Amino acid sequence: MKHEIVRVKHELQRRTVTVVRVERLTPHMQRIVLGGDSLEGFASPAADDHVKLFVPTASGVEGRDYTPRFVDSAARTLTLDFALHDAGPATAWARRAAAGQTIEIAGPRGSSLVPPTSTGGCWWAMKRRCRPSAVASKRFRRARPS
Ligand SMILES: Cc1cc2nc3c(=O)[nH]c(=O)nc-3n(C[C@H](O)[C@H](O)[C@H](O)COP(=O)(O)OP(=O)(O)OC[C@H]3O[C@@H](n4cnc5c(N)ncnc54)[C@H](O)[C@@H]3O)c2cc1C
């Protein structure tokens, strides 16, 4: 079966978002819900989209990639799941995050859309990309037709 991926570009916007809620899902996974009016128009149509999170550090700001887990356009929220490992700046930020804090994000820059016409399509796309993140895998599974 032929699987086609449609690539869509998005206007790259930098947005300041506020931590709405922090939830410890497992000892090694922290969910952070970000929100704010700056999320108006934010879209993440593909399971393996990623945004850049700009994390403040002692020497400036560092960017790290994260996959949107959920987007609620009406509520203007974006949920990210952070794997907690030995700290780099983004993980350290996620561990300390608390409601009311702000942070900047940008993206997604583009999306690779897999038509949900077959149960195979999503898995084929994942294999082709070799190293899907755990969050992207969960989104693919959720998007898969039953
Ligand atoms: C497209 C894309 C999407 C991503 N989506 C997500 C996501 O949704 N959720 C998520 O948690 N991560 C995601 N990642 C991975 C995330 O960007 C990295 O884990 C990032 O390096 C964490 O930044 P840091 O500042 O905490 O650590 P860094 O400063 O980058 O690294 C510090 C140390 O931690 C090690 N390290 C980095 N990542 C891991 C890890 N996962 N497990 C164990 N050790 C690690 C590094 O090797 C290094 O030694 C994604 C990466 C990409 C490329």
Ligand as a Chemical Component Dictionary entry (heavy atoms), coordinates in Angstrom:
data_LIG
# 
_chem_comp.id                   LIG 
_chem_comp.type                 NON-POLYMER 
_chem_comp.pdbx_formal_charge   0 
_chem_comp.three_letter_code    LIG 
# 
loop_
_chem_comp_atom.comp_id 
_chem_comp_atom.atom_id 
_chem_comp_atom.alt_atom_id 
_chem_comp_atom.type_symbol 
_chem_comp_atom.charge 
_chem_comp_atom.model_Cartn_x 
_chem_comp_atom.model_Cartn_y 
_chem_comp_atom.model_Cartn_z 
_chem_comp_atom.pdbx_ordinal 
LIG C1  C1  C 0 11.541 16.370 17.884 1  
LIG C2  C2  C 0 11.748 16.110 19.353 2  
LIG C3  C3  C 0 10.659 16.022 20.206 3  
LIG C4  C4  C 0 10.853 15.782 21.562 4  
LIG N1  N1  N 0 9.769  15.689 22.401 5  
LIG C5  C5  C 0 9.947  15.438 23.710 6  
LIG C6  C6  C 0 8.825  15.356 24.608 7  
LIG O1  O1  O 0 7.674  15.552 24.236 8  
LIG N2  N2  N 0 9.084  15.075 25.922 9  
LIG C7  C7  C 0 10.359 14.888 26.390 10 
LIG O2  O2  O 0 10.523 14.634 27.588 11 
LIG N3  N3  N 0 11.435 14.983 25.575 12 
LIG C8  C8  C 0 11.249 15.255 24.251 13 
LIG N4  N4  N 0 12.329 15.359 23.432 14 
LIG C9  C9  C 0 13.644 15.210 24.000 15 
LIG C10 C10 C 0 14.106 16.500 24.668 16 
LIG O3  O3  O 0 14.208 17.560 23.713 17 
LIG C11 C11 C 0 15.497 16.177 25.268 18 
LIG O4  O4  O 0 15.345 15.215 26.271 19 
LIG C12 C12 C 0 16.203 17.361 25.784 20 
LIG O5  O5  O 0 17.594 17.086 25.608 21 
LIG C13 C13 C 0 15.994 17.619 27.254 22 
LIG O6  O6  O 0 16.667 18.816 27.531 23 
LIG P1  P1  P 0 17.472 19.032 28.864 24 
LIG O7  O7  O 0 17.852 20.479 28.834 25 
LIG O8  O8  O 0 16.703 18.551 30.046 26 
LIG O9  O9  O 0 18.726 18.057 28.740 27 
LIG P2  P2  P 0 20.060 18.291 27.880 28 
LIG O10 O10 O 0 20.857 19.457 28.358 29 
LIG O11 O11 O 0 19.694 18.302 26.433 30 
LIG O12 O12 O 0 20.820 16.966 28.246 31 
LIG C14 C14 C 0 21.408 16.794 29.570 32 
LIG C15 C15 C 0 21.813 15.356 29.737 33 
LIG O13 O13 O 0 20.652 14.521 29.771 34 
LIG C16 C16 C 0 20.747 13.498 28.778 35 
LIG N5  N5  N 0 19.414 13.266 28.257 36 
LIG C17 C17 C 0 18.735 14.065 27.390 37 
LIG N6  N6  N 0 17.519 13.551 27.147 38 
LIG C18 C18 C 0 17.422 12.410 27.878 39 
LIG C19 C19 C 0 16.404 11.443 28.074 40 
LIG N7  N7  N 0 15.200 11.550 27.453 41 
LIG N8  N8  N 0 16.651 10.401 28.909 42 
LIG C20 C20 C 0 17.840 10.295 29.547 43 
LIG N9  N9  N 0 18.846 11.192 29.418 44 
LIG C21 C21 C 0 18.649 12.229 28.594 45 
LIG C22 C22 C 0 21.691 14.052 27.725 46 
LIG O14 O14 O 0 22.330 12.990 27.040 47 
LIG C23 C23 C 0 22.667 14.833 28.568 48 
LIG O15 O15 O 0 23.653 13.995 29.113 49 
LIG C24 C24 C 0 12.158 15.612 22.076 50 
LIG C25 C25 C 0 13.262 15.713 21.208 51 
LIG C26 C26 C 0 13.057 15.952 19.875 52 
LIG C27 C27 C 0 14.272 16.032 18.972 53 
# 
loop_
_chem_comp_bond.comp_id 
_chem_comp_bond.atom_id_1 
_chem_comp_bond.atom_id_2 
_chem_comp_bond.value_order 
_chem_comp_bond.pdbx_ordinal 
LIG C1  C2  SING 1  
LIG C2  C3  SING 2  
LIG C2  C26 DOUB 3  
LIG C3  C4  DOUB 4  
LIG C4  N1  SING 5  
LIG C4  C24 SING 6  
LIG N1  C5  DOUB 7  
LIG C5  C6  SING 8  
LIG C5  C8  SING 9  
LIG C6  O1  DOUB 10 
LIG C6  N2  SING 11 
LIG N2  C7  SING 12 
LIG C7  O2  DOUB 13 
LIG C7  N3  SING 14 
LIG N3  C8  DOUB 15 
LIG C8  N4  SING 16 
LIG N4  C9  SING 17 
LIG N4  C24 SING 18 
LIG C9  C10 SING 19 
LIG C10 O3  SING 20 
LIG C10 C11 SING 21 
LIG C11 O4  SING 22 
LIG C11 C12 SING 23 
LIG C12 O5  SING 24 
LIG C12 C13 SING 25 
LIG C13 O6  SING 26 
LIG O6  P1  SING 27 
LIG P1  O7  DOUB 28 
LIG P1  O8  SING 29 
LIG P1  O9  SING 30 
LIG O9  P2  SING 31 
LIG P2  O10 DOUB 32 
LIG P2  O11 SING 33 
LIG P2  O12 SING 34 
LIG O12 C14 SING 35 
LIG C14 C15 SING 36 
LIG C15 O13 SING 37 
LIG C15 C23 SING 38 
LIG O13 C16 SING 39 
LIG C16 N5  SING 40 
LIG C16 C22 SING 41 
LIG N5  C17 SING 42 
LIG N5  C21 SING 43 
LIG C17 N6  DOUB 44 
LIG N6  C18 SING 45 
LIG C18 C19 SING 46 
LIG C18 C21 DOUB 47 
LIG C19 N7  SING 48 
LIG C19 N8  DOUB 49 
LIG N8  C20 SING 50 
LIG C20 N9  DOUB 51 
LIG N9  C21 SING 52 
LIG C22 O14 SING 53 
LIG C22 C23 SING 54 
LIG C23 O15 SING 55 
LIG C24 C25 DOUB 56 
LIG C25 C26 SING 57 
LIG C26 C27 SING 58 
# 
